[in-house]
């Protein structure tokens, strides 16, 4: 029998050859990605610190009255825009008007009393002149009678009457002088409008006028009304909390970084912030303003007792205050309490970890609640002029 030749088995060499270039390309791509990520980490990520434990913060201006009274009008409600100086709440003005009227009446009475003292002063001066004339006459009469009495040309009783008359005139002059001195001590040489009694009454008029003006409770800043609790008809006092005005521009971010992230954080370093309300599409520019002087646990109502036997180390977080660019805030407004993602560029560590320059100007100020007293002074001057004539 003849043997049958078997066909050779198919080889897999061509498919292996096809996979080798693909694996090489994949390996090269992985190496390139690893190198790129390494360069990205070395050049960028290693110089950044980020956290998502960051929230928008801002001033919450508590509105409280300066005087007591009954609420007659509430001009704004939650979410309403208000400007500096706008009237937020009006109180009933009846009592304040009554108090001002009483103060004006008391001032007019004081002016008339002081005016009477000034007139009495001139009367006392004229009375002194009269008493001196009477004393001069009595002394002259006594001087004429004494020689006559020596020659017994008049009786002793008449001489004694002359002496008594002179003594009485002298005593009357002394009384008149003391009356003038007492009255002069009340007014001295002070002008009418500078008299203490009038000044005291004028101060009462100013107080009453201020109380009347403060029945209109105004906003000290521009912002938006929040947490309104005041109602029409409520009886309020200076300790009452009426509402809160929150500015939309003077906002910042409190970013709570781990203590292990803060070794290279310095004041003035640039910061990028994204807010969850807008997502990654909106980026806010900012900078580090400062690092707080204590962690949240250190300033809590019940600080941690780390000296106990059951101690477990917990990485602490320190608030870092980040200011935001005002133009970015105008384009994309934020609200207090919103969550944010904060990234700090720590490549430049030449800044200070703590502030070394003391603030020269107030951090915040407002003159919206400052009242000018020109109108009250005009009322006082009018009353003084009307009652001094």
C-alpha positions, 0 to 999 in steps of 0.5 A: 500500500502506498502512504497518503501524504498529509497536507501541512497544518496552517500556520498562525504567523500572519495574524501574529504579525498583524497584532504586533504593530497594534500592540506596539502602537498601544504601548507607545500611546500608553507611554506618551500618555504617561509622559504627558500626564507626568509632565502635566502633573509636574508642571501644573498639578504639583503647583495646585491645591484644590478642594470642593469643601468651599462655600460662598460667604458674604455680609448679612446686614441685620436690620434693627430699629433705633427706636421703639414703636408700632410698625405701620408700613413694610416697604420691601419683602424677601428677594426685593432689591433695595438701595442704600438709604431706602426706607425699609420699615415705617413706624407710627409717628404719633408719639414721636411728633408729640415728644418733639412738640413737648421739647419745642414748648420746653425750649420756648419756655426756657428762652422766656425764663432766661430772657426774664432773668436778663431783664431782671438784671437791668432792673436790679442795676437800676434798683442799686442806683436808686438805693445808692441815692437813698443812702447818699441822702440819708448820710447827708441828713445824718451829717447835717444833724450831728453838729446840731445835736452837739449844740443840742439844737435837735433832740436825741431822738431825731438824731437816732432816727437819722442814724437808723435811716442811714443804716437802713439805706446802707442795708437796702443797698447791700441787699440790692447788690446781692440780688444783682450778683445772684441774678448775674450768676444765673446768666453771667455774660453768656449770650442768650442762645448759649445759656445752659438752660437753653442748651439743655432744652435745645438738646432735648429738641434734637433728641426728639427730632432724631427719634422722629427721623428714626421712625423711618428705618433705612437700608445702610447698603445696596442689596437684597432683602432676606429673612424678613420677619417684621409684620405690620402692626408689630410692636418693636424695640431696638433689640428686634431683628426685622430683616437682613440685607445681603449685598450681591457684590461683596461676596467671597469664598471660604475654602476649607483646605486640609492642613496637609495642603497649606504648606505653600499657600500664601496671601495673594496667590491666584485662585480659580473658582467654579460654582455648582450652580453654573457648573464648569462653564463659568469660572471665577477669578480670585486670589487668596486674602488670608488664612484663618487663625483657627480650625473649625473644631478649635472655634466650635462651641464644644472643642475637641478634647484631644487629651483623652485616652481614646484619641484618634488623629483626624486631619483638620481643615483650615478656612482660606478666604478667597476674594472674587473678581467683581466683574465676574460676580456682576456677570454671574451672581452668586448667593451665600452658601452655594457650593464651589470648587476652589483651585489655588496656584501655589507655584509662587510662594514669595507672599506671606502666610500671615498679613503683615500690613495693618488695615488703614481704612474701615473694611466696611462703612456706610453713611446712610444712617447718619442724620444731619442736624441742620434742620433741627438746628433751624427749628431751635434757632427759630424758636429762640428768635421768636421767644427772645423778642 
